[in-house]
Every structure is written in C-alpha cells, then in structure tokens.
Amino acid sequence: MFRCVIAIVLLAGAQWAGAAAAKPAGTVTILQGQATVIRGLSQFDAAEGMHLLAGDLVRTGKDALLRIEYEDETSVTAGPDTVLQLNHPAARRANRPGLYLLEGWLKISSGKPDPAGKPAAATLAMDVVDITGVVVVHCANGSLEMFTQEGTARWIDRNPHGAQPVTLKQGDFLTAGPDKPPKVEPRPAAQFANSMPRSYRDTLPLRYALFKSKNVLPKGAVPFAYPDVEMWLNGEPTVRRQFVVLWRRKADNEAFRAALDHDLSKHPEWDPVLHPEKYEPKPPASATLNTPSTPSTPPAPPATGAPVPKNP
C-alpha cells in the first residue's frame, strides 16, 4: 500500500513536470533590476544572455523587468514582483498551457506561427489562450486582469461549472476572480493603465540575434529555502504536485522538512514523504485472535471387551 501511494504521487507529479512539449530554451535579452531563477534544487541570479529552460521558476524583484525571447520571435516580459514557471508560450502541459503565471505582470507577444499551437498562459484556475498578437496579464490574490493590446485572445475558466470562454479582440479589457464573473470592457480601467509597467506601452525591438551565439552560465548557485518556494508548494494541486518529484530530496533538510510538515494541510501530497509509516502495510491480526475456540475433546470410550470400571 505504501509503495502504491508513493508511486501515485510521484507519477502525478512526473506527468505535470514532464508533459510540456519539447521547446528551445529562451534567452534573457533584457534585464533591469534583479531576477532569481530556481532550477532543480538551486537558485541563482538571472543575467542578460542566459538561457532559461522549460520548468525554471522565475521571480523578479521590485521595479524589475525581465524579457525572454525565443528563436521564433515569441517573447514573454515579466514585470516587477512577478512569479512564474517558464515554458515556451506555445508549449502545453496536459490540457493546459505550460507557461504559468502565479503572481504579477506578464506581457506575451506572439512570434512566427507555430503548427503546435498558439501562445498561451495559465494562471490560478484560469487560462489565456489562442493569443495572436500582444496580451498583458496581471494576477494578484487569485484575480486576473487582461488587456488585449494587439490581435485577439481567449479567456477560459478552469473551475468546475465555471463561466463560458470569452473571446477578446484588440483593445478589450477583461477582469475575473474567484467570486467575480468575467467582465469585458472596451478599454483598460484607469487603475490598470496607471499600474502597468511603463515599458509595456512600447514595442521594444527584438534582441535575440544579439545573444544567439552566447550563453551566460549561472554563477553563485545556492540551495533555496522553504520561503523561496512556499507559494509554489501551496499553489493549486495540478501545479504543486510536480514538486514532490522535483524536490523530494529537500525533505532530508531538517528546516525544510519542518516547514513542510507545519503547512501540510496546504500540500497533503507530501504526507507519504514526510510520514511514510502511516502508509506502511498493517501487520495481520494474531492468528489466535481469529481462530474460534474449540471445546475440549471427551475421553475415548473403553475398548470392546475390556472391563468397565465400577463406581466405588
């Protein structure tokens, strides 16, 4: 039973972790401020010219701007205080986009047509798909704001019995949230426009060719701590399960394990890793307890012809 539970948890995580279609690495072409990358069991600072891989976790700092370009001219630009899992925008994980925005700002620009599919991004229980142009997405506290700067796109509610998909044309602005049905307006709200990173208003030239023959390698990689990945570990189930596979060895670290255990209700898929004894096969009950008692055997009758003893 224990091995079966572990296998199911690891398989579910592996399917998410490895389900993205193979896509080329993205290259950091613009970096203003600081951005951190988590890959495997380590984290390091991003730099212009660095290749980022599918599945990398990226976090930008305050006032930061990070642009990642692909050979097919597709690009994603993360704004300040943004947390995302990187994938080429046309890649998929199972039935959802591989690019996942957990929090913050993201500008997605489509490049050359891809036979595998159009650019898209996933967020908490909502997806932005079929992007043909430029889309700006902002996520905070489970809510989403989306502006179709150029071209068209579609919004999809991933909640059970959720709202119907919404198609947006150029200039449309959509807002949606856990308790807020989608609302489409013909132009962005003033608060959104004022908060949007200033560089998002401009069409910056592509810089991929400048770094095509370069690959800046990570420097100063260090192990990450629980607070660095807490948002991911406590995210929606289909996303967080992959980390049981990727970070299982982190449970050997005393501080990381204690933090996992403290918040176990937020990520119960770690229970078999932290408490394997609960999933060990139970020993069979004692045979003596399961065997019904038998009456004592009466004495055998005397043999034929033998004298029968008389009572005194």
N, C-alpha and C positions, 0 to 999 in steps of 0.2 A: 504493500500500500504506500509506504513512504517513498520508494523509488518511483512509483507511478505518479504521485503528486508532484515530486520534483521534476519528473520528465515533462509533465503537462505544463508546468510553469515555465520551464526553460524553452519548451517548444513554442509556446505562445510568444515569448519574448524574441526568440530567434526568428520567427516568421515576420514580426514587425521590423526587427533590426536588419534583416537581410532581404526584405521584399522589394526594396526600391530597384527599379531598372538601372542597369549599369550606365552611368553618365560620366563624362570627363570632369576632372577637378575644376573648381572655379578658382580664379585668381583675384587676389586683393589688388585693385587698381587705384583706389582712393582710400586713405585712412586719415581722418582728422580726429585727434583725441586718442583715447585708448579703447582697445577691444581685446577681449580674452577668448581663447579657444580651448575647449575641453575635448580631448581625443583620447580614447582608451581610458587609462587610469591617471592621466596627467593633464595639466593645463599650462598654457603659455600665451604670451602676448602675440597678437597678430601684427603683421608688417606688410607694407606695400611690396608686391612681387611674390608673396607667399601663396602657395597652392593650398586651398582648403578642400577637404574631402567630404563626400556624402556621409552624413551622420554626425559630422562635427557639431558640437554645441557652441554657439557664439553668444557673447554678452558684450554690449557696448556700454561705455561709461557716459557720464553726464556731458552733454554738448558734443558727443562724438558723432562721426559719420563714417560709415564703412560701406564701400561699394565693391561688389564681387561680380566679375564678368566671366562669361563663358565664350568659347570659340565661336558658337553660333550667334553671337551678338545679343544673347539674352543676358539680362543683368538684374541683380537684386541689390537694393541700397537700404541698409539699416540705419535708422536714426538714433537719437540718444536714448539711453536706458532701455535698450531692446534686448530681448532674449529669444533666440530662435534655434531650431535644428536645421542645419543646412542640407539642401539637396537641390539638384537642378530643378527649376520650376516645372519642367515637363515630366519629371520622374514621379512615379506612384509607389505607394506602399499599400498593398492590398487594394482596397477600393477608395483610397484617399490620397490626396497629394503628399509627396514626400517632403516638401518644404513646409515646416511647421513654425508658426509664429506664436510663441507663448505670451509675449507681452511686448508692448512698444510699437515702433513705427517701421513700416516696410514699404518700399516702392519697388514694384515689379514691372520690368519693361520687357516685352516680348521681342525676340530676335527673328532669325530666319524660321520659316515654317518647319515644324518637326513632325514627321509622319507618326511618331509615337504618341503625340498629343499636344495640346496647347498648355501654356504655362498656367500654374495654379498654386494655391497656398492653403494650408489647413490652419485653423485656429480652434479654440475650445468649442467643440460641438458645432462648428460652422466652417464651411469651406468657401473659398473664392476660386472659381474655375473658369475655363474657356476664355482666358484673357487674350485679347487681340489688340494690343496697344500698351497703355501705361495705366496702372492701377496703384493707388495709395491706400494702405490699410493701417488702421490704428486699433490696437487691442489694449484694454485696461479693465481689470476687475470683472472679467468674463463677458464684457460688452465689446461690440465691434462697430467701428465707423469705416466706411469705404467710399472712396471717391474715384470714379472712372475718368481719369484725366484725358485719356485718348482711347479711341476704339470702343470695344464692348467687353462685357464680362457677365458671369452669372454667380449669384449667391445661393448657397444650399444650406438648409438647416439639417443638421445630423441628429437632432433629438428625435426620439420615438414620437410619432404622431406630431411632428413639427410642422412649421409653415411650409407652404409650397415654394419651390425655387423661384427666384426673381432674376430677370434679365435686365441688365443696366446698359444704357447707351452712353455715349460720350457726354460728360458734364453731370451725370446723375450722382447723387449722394445718398447712401443708404446707412441707416443705423439699426442695430438689433442687439438684443441682450437676453439673458435667461428668462426674465419676466416681461420682455418687451418685444412685441411682434415687429417684423421688419417694416421700416418706413422709408419711402423713397421721396427725395426732394429734387428739384431741377438744378440745384446748385449747393455747394457745401455750406454748412452752417458757419456763422461768423467765428464761433469759438474754435471750430476745427481748423478753419483757414488761418486763424491767428496762431494756433499751436503747431501747425505743420512745419517741419524743418524748412528753413528758408531755401536750402539747395534743391528741395523737391519742386520748387516753382520753375526751375530752369532745366533745360535739356542739355546735360553735360555730354561732351563728346566721348566716344568710346576710347579706352586706353589699353585694351587688351594686347594690341600689337606691340606696345612698348615693353611688355613683360613676357612676351611669348617665349623667348629663349632663356628666361630667368626662372629660378625657383629659390626664393629665400627660405632657408630651412629654419624651423623653430629653434629658439635659444632659451636657455634657462627654464626648461620644463620642470614643474614641481607637482607633487601629488595634490589633488584637490581635496577639500574638506567637505563635510556634510552641508554647511550653509551655502557652499558654492553650487550645489545641485539640488537643494531642498525643493525648489519649485518644480523641477522635473520629476523627482521621486513622488511628489504629491499631486501630479497632474492627472489628466483623465486616463482611465485604465488602459485603453488601447495604445497609449503612448508610453506610459511609465513601465509597462511590463517588460519592455526591451532591456531595461537597465538591470533586471535580475540576472540576465545573461552577461551583460557587459561589465557590471560592477560587482559580481558575486564575491570576488576576492577582497573587496573593500570591507566585507563583513568580518574579516580577520583583524581589522583595525579596531582597537577597543573603543575609541571615542566615536568612530563612525557607527559601529555596531550598537552602542548605547543610544545614539541619536535615532537610528533606525527603529530600535525597539520602543523608544519613547513615543514615536509617532506611528506606530504600527497600524493603528486603525485607518490611517490615510493611505497606506500601501500594504494591504494584507497579503499580497503575493510574496512578500519577503518572509512570512511566518515560517514556511518549511525550511528556509535557510537559517533563520535565527533560532528556531526551536524544533530541530529535527526529531527530538524524542517524542513529540506529540503525534508524529506520523509513522513511528515505528510500529510494526505488527504487534498486536497484543498477544501475550502468551496464552496458549489454550488453557481452559479451566482444568483443575485437577480431575484426573480420571475417577478418583474415589468419590468426588462430589457428584459426578454424573452417573455413577453406577448405582442402580436401586439395591437396597438391602435385601438379602436372601434369607429365608427362615432356616433355622438350624436343622440339620438332617437327623431324622429319628433313628434310633438304633435298629440294626438289621434284625429280622426275626431269626429265632434259633433254627439250626439246620434240621431237616426232616429226620425223625427217629431219635433225636437227642432228647434226653430227659428234660422235662420242663421244671425249672426250679420252683419249689413250693414256698409260699409265704410262711415265715416263721410264726 
